[in-house]
């Protein structure tokens, strides 16, 4: 849970900017957008498989290398 403590002499804009950076660093916005809509388990699996295939293709184009599972 992200929270900040605002000093007496700190401006509101500076505190908001610091809070936004903290949220971005913790990945809260990314997680929210990922969970915003229900995604079927089969869709998740297909997305992961496609991502893995792209990763393998990219590695093979770069010059091979080891493939770790």
LOLO-524923 format. One record per residue: residue number from 1; x, y, z of N, C-alpha, C in turn; residue in three letters. Coordinates in Angstrom, 1 decimal, always signed. Example, Ala and Ser with C-alpha at 12.3 -4.5 7.8 and 13.67 -1.06 7.14 Angstrom:
{1, {+13.2, -5.7, +7.8}, {+12.3, -4.5, +7.8}, {+13.2, -3.3, +7.8}, "ALA"}
{2, {+12.8, -2.2, +7.1}, {+13.7, -1.1, +7.1}, {+12.9, +0.0, +7.9}, "SER"}
***
This chain:
{1, {+0.8, -1.2, +0.0}, {+0.0, +0.0, +0.0}, {+0.9, +1.2, +0.0}, "UNK"}
{2, {+0.7, +2.1, -1.0}, {+1.5, +3.3, -1.1}, {+0.9, +4.4, -0.3}, "UNK"}
{3, {+1.8, +5.0, +0.5}, {+1.4, +6.2, +1.2}, {+2.6, +7.1, +1.4}, "UNK"}
{4, {+2.4, +8.4, +1.5}, {+3.5, +9.4, +1.7}, {+3.1, +10.2, +2.9}, "UNK"}
{5, {+4.1, +10.8, +3.5}, {+4.0, +11.7, +4.6}, {+4.4, +13.1, +4.1}, "UNK"}
{6, {+3.5, +14.1, +4.2}, {+3.7, +15.4, +3.7}, {+4.3, +16.3, +4.8}, "UNK"}
{7, {+5.4, +16.9, +4.5}, {+6.0, +17.9, +5.4}, {+5.2, +19.2, +5.4}, "UNK"}
{8, {+5.4, +20.0, +6.5}, {+4.6, +21.2, +6.6}, {+5.0, +22.2, +5.5}, "UNK"}
{9, {+6.3, +22.2, +5.1}, {+6.8, +23.2, +4.1}, {+6.8, +22.6, +2.7}, "UNK"}
{10, {+6.2, +21.4, +2.5}, {+6.2, +20.8, +1.1}, {+5.0, +21.2, +0.4}, "UNK"}
{11, {+5.1, +21.6, -0.9}, {+4.0, +22.0, -1.7}, {+3.2, +20.8, -2.1}, "UNK"}
{12, {+1.9, +21.0, -2.3}, {+1.0, +19.9, -2.7}, {+1.4, +19.3, -4.0}, "UNK"}
{13, {+1.8, +20.1, -5.0}, {+2.2, +19.6, -6.3}, {+3.3, +18.6, -6.2}, "UNK"}
{14, {+4.3, +19.0, -5.3}, {+5.5, +18.2, -5.2}, {+5.1, +16.8, -4.5}, "UNK"}
{15, {+4.2, +16.9, -3.5}, {+3.7, +15.6, -2.9}, {+3.0, +14.7, -3.8}, "UNK"}
{16, {+2.1, +15.3, -4.7}, {+1.4, +14.5, -5.6}, {+2.3, +13.9, -6.6}, "UNK"}
{17, {+3.3, +14.6, -7.1}, {+4.3, +14.1, -8.0}, {+5.1, +12.9, -7.4}, "UNK"}
{18, {+5.4, +13.1, -6.1}, {+6.1, +12.0, -5.4}, {+5.2, +10.8, -5.2}, "UNK"}
{19, {+4.0, +11.0, -5.0}, {+3.0, +9.9, -4.8}, {+2.8, +9.1, -6.1}, "UNK"}
{20, {+2.7, +9.9, -7.2}, {+2.5, +9.3, -8.5}, {+3.8, +8.4, -8.9}, "UNK"}
{21, {+5.0, +8.9, -8.6}, {+6.2, +8.1, -8.9}, {+6.2, +6.8, -8.0}, "UNK"}
{22, {+5.8, +6.9, -6.8}, {+5.7, +5.8, -5.9}, {+4.7, +4.7, -6.4}, "UNK"}
{23, {+3.6, +5.2, -6.9}, {+2.6, +4.2, -7.4}, {+3.1, +3.6, -8.7}, "UNK"}
{24, {+3.7, +4.3, -9.6}, {+4.3, +3.8, -10.8}, {+5.4, +2.8, -10.5}, "UNK"}
{25, {+6.2, +3.1, -9.5}, {+7.3, +2.2, -9.2}, {+6.8, +0.9, -8.6}, "UNK"}
{26, {+5.7, +0.9, -7.8}, {+5.1, -0.3, -7.2}, {+4.3, -1.1, -8.2}, "UNK"}
{27, {+3.9, -0.5, -9.4}, {+3.1, -1.2, -10.4}, {+1.7, -1.3, -10.1}, "UNK"}
{28, {+1.1, -0.4, -9.3}, {-0.3, -0.4, -8.9}, {-1.2, -0.1, -10.1}, "UNK"}
{29, {-0.8, +0.9, -10.9}, {-1.7, +1.2, -12.0}, {-1.7, +0.1, -13.0}, "UNK"}
{30, {-0.5, -0.5, -13.3}, {-0.4, -1.6, -14.3}, {-1.2, -2.8, -13.8}, "UNK"}
{31, {-1.2, -3.1, -12.5}, {-2.0, -4.2, -12.0}, {-3.5, -3.9, -12.1}, "UNK"}
{32, {-3.8, -2.7, -11.8}, {-5.3, -2.3, -11.9}, {-5.8, -2.5, -13.3}, "UNK"}
{33, {-5.0, -2.0, -14.3}, {-5.4, -2.1, -15.7}, {-5.5, -3.5, -16.1}, "UNK"}
{34, {-4.6, -4.4, -15.6}, {-4.6, -5.8, -15.9}, {-5.9, -6.5, -15.4}, "UNK"}
{35, {-6.3, -6.1, -14.2}, {-7.4, -6.7, -13.6}, {-8.8, -6.0, -13.8}, "UNK"}
{36, {-8.8, -5.0, -14.6}, {-10.0, -4.2, -14.8}, {-11.1, -5.0, -15.4}, "UNK"}
{37, {-10.8, -5.9, -16.3}, {-11.8, -6.7, -16.9}, {-11.4, -8.2, -16.7}, "UNK"}
{38, {-12.4, -9.0, -16.6}, {-12.2, -10.5, -16.5}, {-11.6, -11.0, -17.8}, "UNK"}
{39, {-10.6, -11.8, -17.6}, {-10.0, -12.5, -18.7}, {-10.0, -14.0, -18.5}, "UNK"}
{40, {-10.6, -14.7, -19.4}, {-10.7, -16.2, -19.3}, {-9.4, -16.8, -19.1}, "UNK"}
{41, {-9.3, -17.9, -18.4}, {-8.0, -18.6, -18.2}, {-7.4, -19.1, -19.6}, "UNK"}
{42, {-8.3, -19.5, -20.5}, {-7.8, -19.9, -21.8}, {-7.1, -18.7, -22.5}, "UNK"}
{43, {-7.7, -17.5, -22.4}, {-7.2, -16.3, -23.0}, {-5.8, -16.0, -22.4}, "UNK"}
{44, {-5.7, -16.1, -21.1}, {-4.4, -15.9, -20.5}, {-3.4, -16.8, -21.0}, "UNK"}
{45, {-3.7, -18.1, -21.1}, {-2.8, -19.1, -21.5}, {-2.4, -18.8, -23.0}, "UNK"}
{46, {-3.3, -18.5, -23.8}, {-3.0, -18.2, -25.2}, {-2.0, -17.0, -25.3}, "UNK"}
{47, {-2.3, -16.0, -24.5}, {-1.4, -14.8, -24.5}, {+0.0, -15.1, -24.1}, "UNK"}
{48, {+0.1, -15.9, -23.1}, {+1.4, -16.3, -22.6}, {+2.2, -17.2, -23.6}, "UNK"}
{49, {+1.4, -18.1, -24.3}, {+2.1, -18.9, -25.3}, {+2.6, -18.1, -26.5}, "UNK"}
{50, {+1.8, -17.1, -26.9}, {+2.2, -16.2, -28.0}, {+3.4, -15.4, -27.6}, "UNK"}
{51, {+3.4, -14.9, -26.4}, {+4.6, -14.2, -25.9}, {+5.8, -15.0, -25.9}, "UNK"}
{52, {+5.7, -16.3, -25.4}, {+6.8, -17.2, -25.4}, {+7.3, -17.4, -26.8}, "UNK"}
{53, {+6.4, -17.6, -27.8}, {+6.8, -17.9, -29.2}, {+7.5, -16.7, -29.7}, "UNK"}
{54, {+7.0, -15.5, -29.5}, {+7.7, -14.3, -29.9}, {+9.1, -14.2, -29.3}, "UNK"}
{55, {+9.3, -14.6, -28.1}, {+10.6, -14.5, -27.4}, {+11.5, -15.5, -28.1}, "UNK"}
{56, {+11.0, -16.7, -28.4}, {+11.9, -17.7, -29.0}, {+12.3, -17.2, -30.4}, "UNK"}
{57, {+11.4, -16.6, -31.2}, {+11.6, -16.2, -32.5}, {+12.7, -15.1, -32.5}, "UNK"}
{58, {+12.6, -14.2, -31.5}, {+13.5, -13.1, -31.4}, {+14.9, -13.6, -31.0}, "UNK"}
{59, {+15.0, -14.6, -30.2}, {+16.3, -15.2, -29.8}, {+16.9, -15.9, -31.0}, "UNK"}
{60, {+16.1, -16.6, -31.8}, {+16.6, -17.3, -32.9}, {+17.1, -16.3, -34.0}, "UNK"}
{61, {+16.5, -15.2, -34.1}, {+17.0, -14.1, -35.1}, {+18.2, -13.5, -34.6}, "UNK"}
{62, {+18.4, -13.4, -33.3}, {+19.6, -12.7, -32.8}, {+20.9, -13.5, -32.9}, "UNK"}
{63, {+20.7, -14.8, -33.1}, {+21.9, -15.6, -33.3}, {+21.9, -16.9, -32.4}, "UNK"}
{64, {+20.7, -17.3, -32.1}, {+20.6, -18.6, -31.3}, {+20.8, -18.4, -29.9}, "UNK"}
{65, {+21.7, -19.0, -29.3}, {+21.9, -19.0, -27.9}, {+21.1, -20.1, -27.2}, "UNK"}
{66, {+21.3, -20.1, -25.9}, {+20.6, -21.2, -25.1}, {+19.1, -20.8, -24.9}, "UNK"}
{67, {+18.3, -21.8, -24.9}, {+16.9, -21.6, -24.6}, {+16.7, -22.2, -23.2}, "UNK"}
{68, {+16.3, -21.4, -22.3}, {+16.0, -21.9, -20.9}, {+14.5, -22.0, -20.6}, "UNK"}
{69, {+14.1, -23.0, -20.0}, {+12.7, -23.2, -19.7}, {+12.5, -23.0, -18.3}, "UNK"}
***
